[in-house]
Amino acid sequence: MPTFRYTAVDLTGAKKSAKQDAPSAGALQLELLEQGFLDIKIKEFSSWMKIEITKKKVPRKEVMHFSRQVGVFIQAGIPIMESLDVILGETTDKQMKKVLTEIIMSLKAGDTFATACARHPEAFPNYYIGILRSAELTGTLDTSLAQLSEYMERDAEARGTLTSALIYPAVVAGMSVVTVFILVLFVMPRFVVFFKSFNAKLPLPTRMLLSVSAVFSHWWLVAVAVIFGFFALIFFMRRNSAGRYLLDQTFLRIPVIGGLIQTAVLERICRVLSTLVKSGVSLPEAMTVTSQSASNTVYSRALNVVREQVMQGQGLAGPLSLSGLFPGAALQMFRVGEESGTLDQQLNIAAKFYGRELEVKVKRFTGLFEPILIVAMGLMVGFVAIALISAMYGIYKQVKVG
């Protein structure tokens, strides 16, 4: 019998964490619900001797289509097992096919649909599982799956907009770096030999350029090691909670880029929270799922603090304003939603607002970044040209005088 580790909240509001044997995660969840526990999170326990290999991510497009298809089948009155069998036969993605096969096996073992999906974080994010659990309890699985499909489609569009807008600046920046390395490591050393053959007195720009070239030519391994070390440090910091928090905090403070990141995070938070609340998930649980889904640890920690204050009866807008991370416009929408009982609608409006803001800021960022790159490239090429031409002209004058 497998062993599971679970965390839950009892009737007094105290958190409990323990390990327990059970036939399946679904059976354990039902047992805990009967005991009056809430906010249940279950994970199969693995000993330290078992090494878990990171699973490949399932494309979001596949999960989006899966959600839409299951929702339509359930709405048509087709049992979920038959629906999954049909979808499995039509799926072409190998990773998604494997996930569907394991979900069907979990359902046959007695797991709920949400619990079966929760076993596959490579396909289903935290907010997805939170909505499924609420939908199963309220009997609105078909409408919730349709909402999830719509959300994932909008999220994919936002990601696509951001990615396509950043491709051109990234390519130009990469070509600039490659050009600098070619000039410094391969072109300039040849000119050094040429200038030495004339024993010429070189002007200051040329001497500066040759000095830079000499440093990189002799210490290029050190430069590569420094660059590699920098990216390795970033990688390991991203895997550590304290390091990731520091990085996210730093990026938020960078001019222009920080505003872009903040808008993207706000759009994601509002959209996920709106989808959860609309699906009937309780606000404290929705806050937990949203904090786990936020792509920035600064906002994740702030949302966890807000969740505790919400459970104490302080509302949502007030604690969010104390965090200092949410603009006045968003707070006003949240406050109106709380007072009028239309929080899900106001969150959806806020998500659309920040979605449009993100598009505007991305265009503004690329519009600002492109001329800066062009000017930087022009200055660099101009400096190299002046350095070489002035040196050639000086040599010509010395040869002519000689």
C-alpha positions as CSV (number, residue, x, y, z in Angstrom):
1,M,0.0,0.0,0.0
2,P,1.5,3.4,-1.0
3,T,2.3,6.0,1.6
4,F,1.2,9.6,1.2
5,R,2.2,12.8,2.8
6,Y,-0.6,15.3,3.4
7,T,-1.2,18.8,4.8
8,A,-4.6,20.0,5.8
9,V,-6.4,22.5,8.0
10,D,-8.7,21.2,10.8
11,L,-11.9,22.7,12.1
12,T,-10.0,25.0,14.5
13,G,-7.9,26.5,11.6
14,A,-4.7,24.7,12.7
15,K,-2.5,23.1,10.1
16,K,-1.7,19.4,10.2
17,S,1.0,17.6,8.3
18,A,1.5,13.8,8.4
19,K,2.1,10.6,6.5
20,Q,-0.5,7.9,6.1
21,D,-0.9,4.7,4.2
22,A,-3.9,4.5,1.8
23,P,-5.1,2.6,-1.2
24,S,-4.9,5.8,-3.3
25,A,-4.7,9.5,-3.0
26,G,-8.4,9.8,-3.7
27,A,-9.3,7.4,-0.9
28,L,-7.2,9.4,1.5
29,Q,-8.7,12.7,0.4
30,L,-12.3,11.3,1.0
31,E,-11.2,10.0,4.4
32,L,-9.8,13.4,5.4
33,L,-12.9,15.2,4.2
34,E,-15.1,13.0,6.3
35,Q,-12.9,13.9,9.3
36,G,-13.7,17.6,8.6
37,F,-10.3,18.6,7.2
38,L,-10.1,21.4,4.6
39,D,-7.5,22.8,2.2
40,I,-6.1,19.2,1.7
41,K,-2.9,18.7,-0.3
42,I,-1.7,15.2,-0.9
43,K,1.5,14.0,-2.4
44,E,2.8,10.4,-2.7
45,F,5.8,9.9,-0.3
46,S,9.1,8.8,-1.8
47,S,12.1,7.7,0.2
48,W,15.4,9.4,-0.3
49,M,16.6,6.3,-2.1
50,K,14.2,6.9,-5.0
51,I,15.5,9.4,-7.5
52,E,12.8,11.3,-9.4
53,I,13.8,12.2,-12.9
54,T,12.3,15.6,-14.1
55,K,9.4,14.9,-16.4
56,K,9.0,16.7,-19.7
57,K,6.4,19.5,-19.8
58,V,3.3,18.8,-21.7
59,P,2.5,21.6,-24.2
60,R,-0.1,24.0,-22.9
61,K,-1.9,23.7,-26.2
62,E,-2.5,20.0,-25.6
63,V,-3.9,20.7,-22.1
64,M,-6.1,23.4,-23.5
65,H,-7.6,21.1,-26.1
66,F,-8.0,18.3,-23.5
67,S,-9.9,20.7,-21.2
68,R,-12.3,21.8,-23.9
69,Q,-12.9,18.2,-25.1
70,V,-13.6,16.8,-21.6
71,G,-15.9,19.7,-20.8
72,V,-17.9,19.1,-24.0
73,F,-18.2,15.3,-23.4
74,I,-19.3,15.8,-19.8
75,Q,-21.9,18.4,-20.9
76,A,-23.2,15.9,-23.4
77,G,-23.7,13.4,-20.6
78,I,-20.9,11.0,-21.6
79,P,-19.2,9.4,-18.6
80,I,-15.7,10.7,-17.9
81,M,-14.0,7.3,-18.4
82,E,-15.5,7.0,-21.9
83,S,-14.5,10.6,-22.6
84,L,-10.9,10.0,-21.7
85,D,-10.8,6.8,-23.7
86,V,-12.0,8.7,-26.8
87,I,-9.5,11.6,-26.2
88,L,-6.7,9.1,-25.6
89,G,-7.3,7.5,-29.0
90,E,-7.2,10.9,-30.8
91,T,-4.2,12.4,-29.0
92,T,-1.0,12.5,-31.0
93,D,1.4,14.0,-28.5
94,K,3.4,11.2,-26.8
95,Q,3.8,13.0,-23.4
96,M,0.1,13.8,-23.2
97,K,-0.8,10.3,-24.3
98,K,1.2,9.0,-21.4
99,V,-0.4,11.4,-18.9
100,L,-3.9,10.4,-20.1
101,T,-3.1,6.7,-19.7
102,E,-1.9,7.2,-16.1
103,I,-5.0,9.4,-15.3
104,I,-7.3,6.6,-16.5
105,M,-5.4,4.0,-14.4
106,S,-5.7,6.4,-11.3
107,L,-9.4,6.7,-11.9
108,K,-9.8,3.0,-12.1
109,A,-7.9,2.7,-8.8
110,G,-10.5,5.0,-7.1
111,D,-8.9,8.4,-7.4
112,T,-11.0,11.5,-8.1
113,F,-10.4,13.3,-11.4
114,A,-8.7,16.2,-9.7
115,T,-6.4,13.9,-7.7
116,A,-5.5,11.9,-10.8
117,C,-4.6,15.1,-12.6
118,A,-2.7,16.4,-9.5
119,R,-0.2,13.5,-10.0
120,H,1.0,15.2,-13.2
121,P,2.4,18.7,-12.5
122,E,4.2,18.5,-15.8
123,A,0.8,18.9,-17.5
124,F,-1.6,20.6,-15.0
125,P,-0.6,23.7,-13.0
126,N,-1.7,24.4,-9.4
127,Y,-4.6,26.6,-10.3
128,Y,-5.9,24.0,-12.7
129,I,-6.0,21.4,-9.9
130,G,-7.6,23.9,-7.5
131,I,-10.4,24.6,-9.9
132,L,-11.0,20.9,-10.6
133,R,-11.3,20.1,-6.9
134,S,-13.9,22.8,-6.4
135,A,-15.8,21.8,-9.6
136,E,-16.0,18.2,-8.5
137,L,-17.5,19.2,-5.1
138,T,-20.0,21.6,-6.7
139,G,-20.9,19.5,-9.7
140,T,-19.8,22.1,-12.3
141,L,-16.9,20.2,-13.9
142,D,-18.1,20.9,-17.5
143,T,-18.3,24.7,-17.1
144,S,-15.1,24.8,-15.1
145,L,-13.2,22.9,-17.7
146,A,-14.5,25.4,-20.4
147,Q,-13.3,28.3,-18.2
148,L,-9.9,26.7,-17.8
149,S,-9.6,26.2,-21.6
150,E,-10.5,29.9,-22.2
151,Y,-8.0,31.0,-19.5
152,M,-5.2,28.9,-21.0
153,E,-5.9,30.3,-24.5
154,R,-5.7,33.9,-23.2
155,D,-2.6,33.0,-21.3
156,A,-1.0,31.5,-24.4
157,E,-1.9,34.6,-26.4
158,A,-0.2,36.9,-23.7
159,R,2.9,34.7,-23.7
160,G,3.0,34.7,-27.5
161,T,2.8,38.5,-27.6
162,L,5.6,38.9,-25.1
163,T,7.8,36.3,-26.8
164,S,7.3,37.6,-30.3
165,A,8.0,41.1,-29.2
166,L,11.3,40.2,-27.6
167,I,12.6,38.0,-30.4
168,Y,14.0,40.8,-32.5
169,P,15.8,42.7,-29.7
170,A,17.3,39.4,-28.5
171,V,18.6,38.6,-32.0
172,V,20.1,42.0,-32.4
173,A,21.7,41.9,-29.0
174,G,23.1,38.5,-29.7
175,M,24.5,39.6,-33.0
176,S,26.1,42.6,-31.4
177,V,27.9,40.4,-28.8
178,V,29.1,38.0,-31.6
179,T,30.3,41.0,-33.7
180,V,32.3,42.4,-30.7
181,F,33.9,39.0,-30.0
182,I,34.9,38.5,-33.7
183,L,36.4,42.0,-33.9
184,V,38.3,41.7,-30.7
185,L,39.5,38.1,-30.9
186,F,40.2,37.6,-34.6
187,V,40.3,40.9,-36.6
188,M,42.3,43.2,-34.2
189,P,45.2,40.8,-33.6
190,R,46.0,40.8,-37.3
191,F,46.2,44.6,-37.3
192,V,48.6,44.4,-34.3
193,V,51.1,42.5,-36.5
194,F,50.5,45.0,-39.4
195,F,51.1,48.1,-37.2
196,K,54.2,46.6,-35.6
197,S,55.8,45.9,-39.0
198,F,55.8,49.7,-39.6
199,N,57.0,50.6,-36.1
200,A,54.4,53.4,-36.2
201,K,53.3,55.7,-33.4
202,L,49.6,55.0,-33.1
203,P,46.9,57.5,-32.0
204,L,45.0,57.1,-28.7
205,P,41.8,55.5,-30.0
206,T,43.9,52.8,-31.8
207,R,46.0,52.1,-28.7
208,M,42.8,51.8,-26.6
209,L,41.3,49.4,-29.1
210,L,44.4,47.3,-29.3
211,S,44.7,47.2,-25.5
212,V,41.2,45.9,-25.2
213,S,41.9,43.3,-27.9
214,A,45.1,42.2,-26.1
215,V,43.3,41.7,-22.8
216,F,40.5,39.6,-24.4
217,S,43.0,37.7,-26.6
218,H,45.1,36.6,-23.6
219,W,42.3,36.3,-21.1
220,W,39.4,35.1,-23.2
221,L,39.1,31.9,-21.2
222,V,38.7,33.9,-18.0
223,A,36.0,36.0,-19.7
224,V,34.2,32.9,-20.8
225,A,34.5,31.5,-17.3
226,V,33.2,34.7,-15.8
227,I,30.2,34.7,-18.1
228,F,29.5,31.0,-17.5
229,G,29.9,31.5,-13.7
230,F,27.4,34.4,-13.9
231,F,24.7,32.3,-15.6
232,A,25.5,29.4,-13.3
233,L,25.0,31.7,-10.3
234,I,21.7,32.9,-11.7
235,F,20.6,29.2,-12.3
236,F,21.4,28.1,-8.8
237,M,19.8,31.2,-7.3
238,R,16.6,30.4,-9.2
239,R,16.5,27.0,-7.6
240,N,16.9,28.4,-4.1
241,S,14.0,30.2,-2.4
242,A,16.0,33.0,-0.9
243,G,18.1,33.5,-4.1
244,R,15.0,33.5,-6.3
245,Y,13.3,36.1,-4.0
246,L,16.4,38.3,-4.3
247,L,16.5,38.0,-8.1
248,D,12.8,38.7,-8.5
249,Q,13.1,41.7,-6.1
250,T,16.1,43.0,-8.1
251,F,14.3,42.6,-11.5
252,L,11.3,44.5,-10.2
253,R,13.5,47.5,-9.4
254,I,15.1,47.7,-12.8
255,P,13.7,50.7,-14.7
256,V,11.4,49.9,-17.6
257,I,12.0,46.1,-17.2
258,G,10.6,46.2,-13.7
259,G,7.4,47.8,-14.8
260,L,7.0,45.3,-17.6
261,I,7.5,42.3,-15.2
262,Q,5.0,43.9,-12.7
263,T,2.3,44.3,-15.3
264,A,2.8,40.7,-16.5
265,V,2.6,39.3,-12.9
266,L,-0.5,41.4,-12.1
267,E,-2.3,40.2,-15.3
268,R,-1.6,36.6,-14.4
269,I,-2.6,37.0,-10.7
270,C,-5.9,38.7,-11.6
271,R,-6.7,36.2,-14.3
272,V,-6.0,33.1,-12.2
273,L,-7.8,34.5,-9.2
274,S,-10.8,35.5,-11.3
275,T,-11.0,32.0,-12.8
276,L,-10.8,30.4,-9.3
277,V,-13.4,32.6,-7.7
278,K,-15.7,32.2,-10.7
279,S,-15.4,28.4,-10.4
280,G,-16.6,28.6,-6.7
281,V,-13.2,28.1,-5.0
282,S,-13.2,29.7,-1.6
283,L,-11.2,32.9,-1.4
284,P,-8.5,31.7,1.0
285,E,-7.9,28.5,-1.1
286,A,-8.0,30.6,-4.3
287,M,-5.3,32.9,-2.7
288,T,-3.1,29.9,-1.9
289,V,-3.4,28.5,-5.5
290,T,-2.8,32.0,-7.0
291,S,0.3,32.5,-4.8
292,Q,1.7,29.2,-6.1
293,S,0.9,30.1,-9.7
294,A,2.4,33.6,-9.6
295,S,5.6,33.8,-11.6
296,N,7.3,36.1,-9.1
297,T,8.3,35.1,-5.5
298,V,7.9,38.6,-4.2
299,Y,4.2,38.5,-5.1
300,S,3.9,34.9,-4.0
301,R,5.1,35.7,-0.4
302,A,2.9,38.8,-0.3
303,L,-0.2,36.8,-1.4
304,N,0.5,34.3,1.4
305,V,0.5,37.1,3.9
306,V,-2.7,38.5,2.4
307,R,-4.3,35.0,2.6
308,E,-3.7,34.9,6.4
309,Q,-5.3,38.3,6.8
310,V,-8.3,37.2,4.6
311,M,-8.8,34.2,6.9
312,Q,-8.9,36.7,9.9
313,G,-11.7,38.5,8.3
314,Q,-9.9,41.6,7.0
315,G,-11.1,41.4,3.5
316,L,-9.0,41.4,0.3
317,A,-8.5,45.0,-0.8
318,G,-7.2,46.3,2.5
319,P,-4.4,43.6,3.0
320,L,-3.4,44.0,-0.7
321,S,-3.0,47.7,-0.3
322,L,-0.7,47.1,2.7
323,S,1.6,44.9,0.6
324,G,2.5,48.0,-1.5
325,L,2.7,45.8,-4.6
326,F,-0.7,46.6,-6.2
327,P,-1.5,49.8,-8.0
328,G,-4.4,52.0,-6.9
329,A,-6.5,51.2,-9.9
330,A,-6.4,47.4,-9.2
331,L,-7.1,48.0,-5.5
332,Q,-10.2,50.1,-6.4
333,M,-11.5,47.3,-8.6
334,F,-11.0,44.8,-5.9
335,R,-12.8,47.0,-3.3
336,V,-15.7,47.5,-5.7
337,G,-15.9,43.8,-6.3
338,E,-15.9,42.9,-2.6
339,E,-18.6,45.5,-1.8
340,S,-20.9,44.6,-4.7
341,G,-20.3,40.8,-4.6
342,T,-18.9,40.8,-8.1
343,L,-15.3,40.1,-7.2
344,D,-14.8,37.6,-10.1
345,Q,-16.1,40.1,-12.6
346,Q,-13.9,42.9,-11.3
347,L,-10.9,40.6,-11.3
348,N,-11.6,39.7,-14.9
349,I,-11.8,43.4,-15.8
350,A,-8.5,44.0,-14.1
351,A,-6.9,41.1,-15.9
352,K,-8.1,42.5,-19.3
353,F,-6.9,45.9,-18.3
354,Y,-3.4,44.7,-17.4
355,G,-3.4,42.5,-20.5
356,R,-3.8,45.6,-22.6
357,E,-1.2,47.5,-20.5
358,L,1.2,44.6,-21.0
359,E,0.9,44.9,-24.8
360,V,1.4,48.6,-24.7
361,K,4.5,48.3,-22.4
362,V,6.0,45.5,-24.6
363,K,5.7,47.7,-27.7
364,R,7.1,50.7,-25.8
365,F,10.0,48.5,-24.5
366,T,10.9,47.1,-27.9
367,G,10.5,50.6,-29.4
368,L,13.0,52.0,-26.8
369,F,15.3,49.0,-26.9
370,E,15.8,48.9,-30.7
371,P,17.2,52.4,-31.2
372,I,19.4,52.0,-28.1
373,L,20.9,48.9,-29.7
374,I,21.3,50.6,-33.0
375,V,23.0,53.6,-31.4
376,A,25.3,51.3,-29.4
377,M,26.3,49.3,-32.4
378,G,26.8,52.5,-34.4
379,L,29.1,54.0,-31.7
380,M,31.1,50.7,-31.4
381,V,31.5,50.4,-35.2
382,G,32.3,54.1,-35.5
383,F,35.0,53.9,-32.8
384,V,36.6,50.9,-34.5
385,A,36.5,52.7,-37.8
386,I,38.0,55.9,-36.4
387,A,40.7,53.9,-34.6
388,L,41.8,52.0,-37.7
389,I,41.4,54.9,-40.2
390,S,43.4,57.3,-38.0
391,A,46.1,54.7,-37.5
392,M,46.3,54.0,-41.3
393,Y,46.4,57.7,-42.0
394,G,49.2,58.2,-39.4
395,I,51.2,55.4,-41.0
396,Y,50.7,56.8,-44.4
397,K,52.0,60.2,-43.2
398,Q,55.0,58.7,-41.6
399,V,55.9,56.6,-44.7
400,K,55.4,59.7,-46.9
401,V,57.6,61.8,-44.7
402,G,60.2,59.0,-44.5
